[in-house]
Amino acid sequence: MTRRTEWPDGHGYGPGAEAGHDGGRDDDGRGGSGSAAGGAENRRKRKDGGGPSSSRAEAGPPRTPEEQARAICLRLLTGSARTRKQLGDALRERGIPEDAAQEVLSRFEEVGLIDDAKFADAWVESRHHGRGLARRALARELRTKGVDPSTVDEALGQLDSEQEERTARELVDRKLRTTRGLDREKRIRRLAGMLARKGYPEGLALRVVRQALEEEGEDPELMEYHLPEA
């Protein structure tokens, strides 16, 4: 007669569960309940950032407003040069007290990390030769960035009227090719409008456009009719 095996109730044993019967160990000999608890503990530590010691290290002492201001300014200056006003506005938006912000900004000026004059010089050089902007447009941009009027004037001093006219002519020559096939009046409007958007005075813009079209073959008498004051 075959003896019937009695399976104790309530202990998780049964056909196919023999692997866990030997002292509660898994196939590889590690404790089943112990490894589960250890895994849960490891997951909790990873979620918390590595345990109590790392949590304490991350918290650290609270930073002063001056320390926060320095960190913000250095991060912004890493990307590109900024004016004092731009940095001041950024600190204000982040809730840095005004006295702490001004102290840090003044210190940055002392060590040369903030230099509005150098910023303005570089801006004029880059935006005139890179984008073809005229002095009027450049002055407007620098003012919006908080550069004071005297510093703006000094930076714009590197551009004289002859340089400005040469740049205007280069812009027209590049644009001229894309307007071929249009009627005369439309070409004039497009070319002069392009120069106006870049800040060139109306008289200079019309004169340069007229010269370019005449050199291309337009009748001077017709140009005189369309652009009498150029």
C-alpha positions as CSV (number, residue, x, y, z in Angstrom):
1,M,0.0,0.0,0.0
2,T,1.3,3.5,-0.9
3,R,1.6,5.8,2.0
4,R,-0.2,9.1,1.6
5,T,1.9,12.2,2.2
6,E,0.3,14.7,4.5
7,W,1.1,18.4,3.6
8,P,0.9,20.7,6.6
9,D,-1.6,23.5,6.1
10,G,-0.7,27.2,6.1
11,H,3.1,26.9,5.5
12,G,3.2,27.4,1.7
13,Y,4.3,23.8,1.1
14,G,2.9,21.6,-1.7
15,P,3.8,19.9,-4.9
16,G,6.4,22.0,-6.7
17,A,7.4,23.9,-3.5
18,E,10.2,21.5,-2.4
19,A,12.8,24.0,-3.4
20,G,11.9,26.3,-0.6
21,H,11.5,23.6,2.1
22,D,15.2,23.2,3.0
23,G,15.4,25.6,5.9
24,G,13.7,28.3,3.9
25,R,16.6,28.5,1.4
26,D,16.5,29.2,-2.3
27,D,18.1,27.1,-5.0
28,D,21.4,28.9,-4.7
29,G,21.5,28.4,-0.9
30,R,20.6,31.9,0.1
31,G,17.9,32.5,2.7
32,G,14.6,33.2,0.9
33,S,13.0,35.4,3.6
34,G,16.4,37.0,4.4
35,S,17.2,37.9,0.8
36,A,13.7,39.3,0.3
37,A,14.1,41.6,3.3
38,G,17.6,42.5,2.2
39,G,16.4,43.4,-1.3
40,A,13.7,45.6,0.2
41,E,16.2,47.3,2.4
42,N,18.6,47.9,-0.6
43,R,15.8,49.3,-2.7
44,R,14.8,51.6,0.1
45,K,18.4,52.8,0.4
46,R,18.7,53.4,-3.3
47,K,15.4,55.3,-3.3
48,D,16.6,57.5,-0.4
49,G,19.9,58.2,-2.2
50,G,22.2,55.7,-0.5
51,G,21.2,55.7,3.2
52,P,21.2,58.0,6.1
53,S,24.7,59.3,5.7
54,S,24.3,60.5,2.2
55,S,21.0,62.2,3.1
56,R,22.7,64.2,5.8
57,A,25.5,65.1,3.4
58,E,23.1,66.3,0.7
59,A,21.1,68.4,3.1
60,G,24.2,70.4,4.4
61,P,23.9,73.8,6.0
62,P,21.6,76.3,4.3
63,R,23.4,78.7,1.9
64,T,23.4,82.4,2.5
65,P,21.8,84.8,0.0
66,E,25.3,85.9,-1.1
67,E,26.4,82.3,-1.8
68,Q,23.2,81.7,-3.8
69,A,23.8,84.9,-5.8
70,R,27.4,83.9,-6.6
71,A,26.3,80.5,-7.8
72,I,23.6,81.9,-10.0
73,C,25.9,84.5,-11.6
74,L,28.7,82.0,-12.2
75,R,26.2,79.6,-13.8
76,L,24.8,82.3,-16.1
77,L,28.3,83.7,-17.0
78,T,29.4,80.2,-18.0
79,G,27.1,80.3,-21.0
80,S,27.8,83.8,-22.2
81,A,28.9,87.3,-21.1
82,R,26.1,89.3,-19.4
83,T,25.7,92.9,-18.3
84,R,25.3,93.9,-14.7
85,K,21.6,94.7,-15.3
86,Q,21.0,91.2,-16.9
87,L,22.5,89.5,-13.9
88,G,20.7,91.8,-11.5
89,D,17.4,91.0,-13.1
90,A,18.1,87.3,-12.9
91,L,18.9,87.5,-9.2
92,R,15.7,89.5,-8.5
93,E,13.6,86.9,-10.4
94,R,15.1,84.2,-8.1
95,G,14.2,86.1,-4.9
96,I,17.7,87.1,-3.9
97,P,17.6,90.2,-1.5
98,E,18.7,93.4,-3.2
99,D,21.5,94.2,-0.8
100,A,23.0,90.7,-1.2
101,A,22.6,90.9,-5.0
102,Q,24.3,94.3,-5.2
103,E,27.2,93.2,-3.0
104,V,27.9,90.2,-5.3
105,L,27.5,92.2,-8.5
106,S,29.9,94.8,-7.3
107,R,32.5,92.2,-6.3
108,F,32.1,90.6,-9.8
109,E,32.8,93.9,-11.4
110,E,35.9,94.4,-9.2
111,V,37.4,91.2,-10.4
112,G,36.4,91.7,-14.0
113,L,33.7,89.0,-14.3
114,I,31.3,91.8,-15.2
115,D,32.4,94.4,-17.7
116,D,29.7,96.3,-19.5
117,A,32.2,98.2,-21.7
118,K,33.8,95.0,-23.0
119,F,30.4,93.5,-23.4
120,A,29.2,96.4,-25.5
121,D,32.4,96.4,-27.7
122,A,32.0,92.6,-28.4
123,W,28.3,93.0,-29.0
124,V,28.8,95.8,-31.6
125,E,31.6,93.8,-33.4
126,S,29.6,90.6,-33.5
127,R,26.2,92.0,-34.4
128,H,27.4,94.4,-37.0
129,H,29.7,92.1,-38.9
130,G,27.6,89.0,-38.2
131,R,24.0,90.4,-38.7
132,G,24.7,93.6,-40.5
133,L,23.0,95.7,-37.9
134,A,23.5,99.5,-38.1
135,R,24.4,101.8,-35.2
136,R,20.8,102.7,-34.4
137,A,19.7,99.1,-34.0
138,L,22.8,98.2,-32.0
139,A,22.2,101.2,-29.6
140,R,18.7,100.0,-29.1
141,E,19.8,96.5,-28.2
142,L,22.5,97.6,-25.8
143,R,20.1,99.9,-24.0
144,T,17.6,97.1,-23.4
145,K,20.5,95.1,-21.8
146,G,21.1,97.9,-19.4
147,V,24.3,99.4,-20.8
148,D,24.5,103.1,-19.9
149,P,24.4,105.7,-22.8
150,S,28.0,106.8,-22.5
151,T,29.3,103.2,-22.7
152,V,27.0,102.6,-25.7
153,D,28.4,105.7,-27.5
154,E,31.9,104.5,-26.9
155,A,31.2,101.1,-28.3
156,L,29.5,102.5,-31.4
157,G,32.5,104.7,-32.0
158,Q,34.2,101.8,-33.7
159,L,31.7,102.1,-36.6
160,D,32.0,105.2,-38.7
161,S,29.5,106.2,-41.4
162,E,31.7,104.8,-44.2
163,Q,31.8,101.4,-42.6
164,E,28.1,101.5,-42.1
165,E,27.5,102.3,-45.7
166,R,29.8,99.6,-46.9
167,T,27.9,97.0,-44.8
168,A,24.6,98.3,-46.2
169,R,25.9,97.9,-49.7
170,E,27.0,94.3,-49.0
171,L,23.6,93.5,-47.6
172,V,21.8,94.9,-50.7
173,D,24.1,93.1,-53.1
174,R,23.3,89.7,-51.3
175,K,19.6,90.5,-51.4
176,L,19.6,91.8,-54.9
177,R,19.8,88.3,-56.5
178,T,16.7,87.1,-54.7
179,T,14.6,90.1,-56.0
180,R,15.3,89.6,-59.7
181,G,12.1,89.1,-61.7
182,L,10.1,91.4,-59.5
183,D,8.9,94.7,-60.7
184,R,11.0,97.8,-60.0
185,E,8.9,99.3,-57.2
186,K,8.6,96.0,-55.3
187,R,12.3,95.5,-55.5
188,I,13.0,99.0,-54.1
189,R,10.5,98.4,-51.2
190,R,12.0,95.0,-50.3
191,L,15.6,96.2,-50.4
192,A,15.0,99.5,-48.6
193,G,12.7,97.7,-46.0
194,M,15.5,95.2,-45.3
195,L,17.9,98.0,-44.5
196,A,15.3,99.8,-42.4
197,R,14.7,96.8,-40.2
198,K,18.4,96.6,-39.5
199,G,18.5,100.2,-38.3
200,Y,19.9,102.0,-41.3
201,P,18.7,105.7,-41.8
202,E,16.2,106.1,-44.6
203,G,18.5,108.4,-46.7
204,L,21.4,106.0,-46.6
205,A,19.2,103.0,-47.4
206,L,17.6,104.6,-50.5
207,R,20.9,105.9,-51.8
208,V,22.5,102.5,-51.5
209,V,19.5,100.8,-53.2
210,R,19.5,103.2,-56.0
211,Q,23.2,102.8,-56.7
212,A,23.0,99.0,-56.6
213,L,20.0,99.0,-59.1
214,E,21.7,101.5,-61.4
215,E,24.9,99.4,-61.5
216,E,22.7,96.3,-62.3
217,G,21.4,98.2,-65.4
218,E,18.3,100.1,-64.3
219,D,17.7,103.4,-66.1
220,P,19.1,106.3,-64.0
221,E,16.2,108.5,-65.1
222,L,13.6,106.0,-64.0
223,M,15.5,105.6,-60.7
224,E,15.5,109.4,-60.3
225,Y,11.7,109.2,-60.7
226,H,11.2,106.4,-58.1
227,L,14.0,107.6,-55.7
228,P,14.2,111.4,-56.2
229,E,15.8,112.1,-52.9
230,A,18.3,109.3,-52.8
